[in-house]
């Protein structure tokens, strides 16, 4: 199970990096996109930290 958590964290990291690259050149202030992006990024950061902290309690 811990291996699955590692894989999910890696995939989330990859997706967030891709999102950051995709955001370049987009007028982010338009239609509240920046606010939505920031809210999503903060939520994903909290989820990532929670999963990383819970890794030791998840048994194989």
C-alpha positions in Angstrom: 0.0 0.0 0.0 2.9 2.4 0.8 4.2 1.8 -2.7 0.8 2.9 -4.1 1.0 6.1 -2.0 4.4 6.8 -3.4 3.2 6.3 -7.0 0.1 8.6 -6.4 2.3 11.3 -4.9 4.6 11.1 -7.9 1.7 11.3 -10.3 0.2 14.3 -8.5 3.6 16.0 -8.6 3.9 15.4 -12.3 0.4 16.7 -13.0 1.0 19.9 -11.0 4.2 20.5 -12.8 2.4 20.0 -16.1 -0.3 22.4 -15.0 2.3 25.0 -14.1 3.9 24.8 -17.5 0.5 24.9 -19.2 -0.4 28.1 -17.3 2.5 30.1 -19.0 1.2 32.6 -21.4 -2.4 32.3 -20.3 -3.9 35.6 -19.0 -4.5 34.1 -15.5 -6.3 37.0 -14.0 -9.1 36.6 -16.5 -12.4 35.2 -15.2 -11.0 34.3 -11.8 -8.6 31.6 -13.2 -5.8 32.6 -10.9 -7.9 32.4 -7.8 -9.2 28.9 -8.8 -5.7 27.8 -9.6 -4.3 29.0 -6.3 -7.2 27.3 -4.4 -6.7 24.0 -6.2 -2.9 24.2 -5.7 -3.3 24.8 -2.0 -5.7 21.9 -1.6 -3.5 19.6 -3.5 -0.5 20.6 -1.4 -2.5 19.9 1.8 -3.6 16.5 0.3 0.0 15.7 -0.6 1.3 16.5 2.9 -1.5 14.5 4.5 -0.7 11.4 2.3 3.0 11.7 3.0 2.4 11.9 6.7 0.0 9.0 6.6 2.4 6.8 4.7 4.0 5.3 7.9 0.6 4.3 9.2 -0.5 2.6 6.0 0.4 -1.1 6.1 1.6 -3.0 3.1 
